[in-house]
Amino acid sequence: MREKIGVVGAGIVGLAVARELATVRGAEVTVLEKEGRVGAHQTGHNSGVVHAGIYYPPGSLKARLCREGVALLKEYCAAHGVAYQEVGKLVIASTRAERPRLSALAERARANGVPGIAELDALALREIEPHAVGVGAVHSPYTAICDFPAVARRLALDVAELGGSVRLGYPVRAIRERAGRVEVLAGRRRHVFDQLVVCGGLGTDAVARMAGAPGNVRIVPFRGEFYALKGAARDLVRGLVYPVPDPRYPFLGVHLTRQVDGRVLVGPNAVLALAYEGYRWRNFRNIGQILGWPGTLRMARSHWRTGLREVRGSLLKSAFVSDARRYVPELTAADLERAPGGVRAQAVARDGRLLDDFVVDVHGKVVLVRNAPSPAATSSLAIARHIAGIVPALVR
Ligand SMILES: Cc1cc2nc3c(=O)[nH]c(=O)nc-3n(C[C@H](O)[C@H](O)[C@H](O)COP(=O)(O)OP(=O)(O)OC[C@H]3O[C@@H](n4cnc5c(N)ncnc54)[C@H](O)[C@@H]3O)c2cc1C
């Protein structure tokens, strides 16, 4: 009999996991998704950048799965005609004080095996991005952009072609393990699986609680707001322009990113949201759970200055514009219009630490992806391989 595996969440990670399990294990997979379409949350609301692996500590899961993920994704997009363009990326130091961090980044990128890394001076960076300024930059010529929602839709087709199913409009409401199997109540139907993999993004904690695995970390949502460049201002950026990130945070700072459809996004910032799907300021739906987690307040106490700066950038367009103008000074407020934002699912520990690496836990017959922030879209196909190696083999 075919092994039956359930996957919660039809984001790019859940769909990649389902495809991998159907392919390598020959499992009959069922993906349960509460929304009416695939990629409705983080997968459909991100910067669209295929990260090359510059930032992550060598030896971390992020470093390894990002590099593997890039190779798999590039091949997958080519095989299925999904847009993928190596537009290249500059990480720009705007002050001399940032130079040592820039050099450290170049070293880390080389240690991670990122190809083509070059350190450029103020003049050379303008040959790559003629409208950008800085005292120096790291150039990653193969950093790419991709249509992640299209990848997710294609993965869903693969799952169906492999005999599995993607059930949309099926919110998972209850989970229990019984007689060595996992019963899942989703929508109005009861499903019985041999194993369950949870890739619930912003909904992870709720599903973990249903599985009796609350764990030691919680998802804290960080809204990422974007603007888009209008008209001729789009020509001010050829590829991807990033600041030197603050090493204390997993977020990369407001950047300018060309999209596969020709738009150029500016953002995202990182504002603590008070609802898991807090796409708007006024949504306080999960305030109790989010502020009730001791890690949230501890994090806020340690990082209140940065938090206030992010809030300022959220409320004042001028603050957002001045961040972008540090790298592309020709930009004016009139060049930017609001664009839809996203919400990151970022795991935070009880002591307030923002978890940097990907985290996957096993609880009985349930495998839980606890932390899959950026670059999880880039790494999705490699994360899927990693998880397929973790899901215990079926013993009947
Ligand atoms: C603003 C922003 C910018 C980013 N930029 C990049 C980037 O440039 N490059 C990159 O690689 N990554 C980027 N990321 C990160 C990337 O988007 C995510 O890491 C990735 O999409 C995670 O995929 P996922 O499948 O885990 O989560 P999601 O896409 O969020 O999918 C989780 C799914 O689970 C479903 N779900 C939750 N609870 C339940 C339930 N109870 N029952 C059924 N279904 C449920 C949700 O509806 C959702 O569809 C960015 C993220 C954000 C927010």
The ligand as a Gaussian input file, in Angstrom:
#p B3LYP/6-31G(d) Opt

LIG

0 1
 C        8.265000      40.865000       2.456000
 C        8.992000      39.558000       2.195000
 C       10.084000      39.521000       1.337000
 C       10.758000      38.314000       1.097000
 N       11.721000      38.250000       0.137000
 C       12.258000      37.042000      -0.196000
 C       13.151000      36.930000      -1.282000
 O       13.407000      37.890000      -2.003000
 N       13.706000      35.720000      -1.531000
 C       13.410000      34.615000      -0.777000
 O       13.966000      33.543000      -1.040000
 N       12.537000      34.700000       0.237000
 C       11.936000      35.879000       0.526000
 N       11.022000      35.962000       1.521000
 C       10.716000      34.768000       2.307000
 C        9.828000      33.790000       1.549000
 O        8.744000      34.447000       0.939000
 C        9.333000      32.743000       2.546000
 O       10.440000      32.257000       3.273000
 C        8.659000      31.569000       1.843000
 O        7.671000      32.032000       0.963000
 C        8.067000      30.646000       2.887000
 O        7.229000      29.729000       2.231000
 P        6.216000      28.866000       3.059000
 O        5.600000      27.897000       2.130000
 O        6.926000      28.335000       4.268000
 O        5.165000      29.911000       3.663000
 P        3.849000      30.543000       3.026000
 O        4.042000      30.932000       1.619000
 O        3.434000      31.629000       3.956000
 O        2.811000      29.359000       3.056000
 C        2.239000      28.849000       4.236000
 C        0.845000      28.398000       3.890000
 O        0.261000      27.697000       4.998000
 C       -1.129000      27.969000       4.989000
 N       -1.692000      27.663000       6.303000
 C       -1.387000      28.241000       7.489000
 N       -2.157000      27.706000       8.472000
 C       -2.952000      26.758000       7.894000
 C       -3.960000      25.883000       8.390000
 N       -4.332000      25.855000       9.687000
 N       -4.582000      25.040000       7.511000
 C       -4.224000      25.041000       6.192000
 N       -3.299000      25.877000       5.675000
 C       -2.659000      26.723000       6.512000
 C       -1.173000      29.466000       4.646000
 O       -2.449000      29.863000       4.178000
 C       -0.088000      29.570000       3.597000
 O       -0.590000      29.451000       2.280000
 C       10.335000      37.142000       1.781000
 C        9.226000      37.192000       2.630000
 C        8.544000      38.375000       2.829000
 C        7.307000      38.383000       3.677000

